[in-house]
Amino acid sequence: SYPRFTWQTVVPDKRRVSRHDVNDDFAKALKLFVGCARMCSGSELYQNDMVEFAALWFAEVADRHYEKALAATSSSVAVDELKKTVEILHAVDRLLASHPDYSLSRWVDFARRSADEPALADRYEANAKRLITTWGGWQEDYAARFWAGLVEDYYIPRIEKYFSSDREGLDQWEEEWINTPYVNKENAFDNPLEII
């Protein structure tokens, strides 16, 4: 009912325990799907599906490292696992940027274009960003979108902040992120199928 990765919620959500059904069988299916690349070359739909499926799998791998970081009893192990998580999530963000639909910039642009003056555009953008992040009080992370830009610009810095000495400043950081106009740095792979 609430499919999310743990890195999207910073800490495991004890109230809503549903997660993506991305497991080792999914990885086997992905490998078979990749095997069709030559047969499906030139198909935009195949490429889009491949990008989505690969991003989901790599996000799951990142989640496994992230959960090890959370469970670590040694700070060096936590740092090492967090580093692995972040490296993989950077690649996930680039994969998502290679998909035509999974982009924070599209969401922000929709919101900003609805306004007829800059101050209102800023407010609409902040509201749009809140909806996909902290909206809902105890339902925080309810939407948990899986989009380019959101992974790179929000989720990665957020988990790094959680593991920093300034963990108490996390709520303030989230508010600043929501209220700061988004600068699109999304960076798609030239040929995402080669990466996968």
Beta strands, then each sheet from edge to edge (+ up, - down):
end
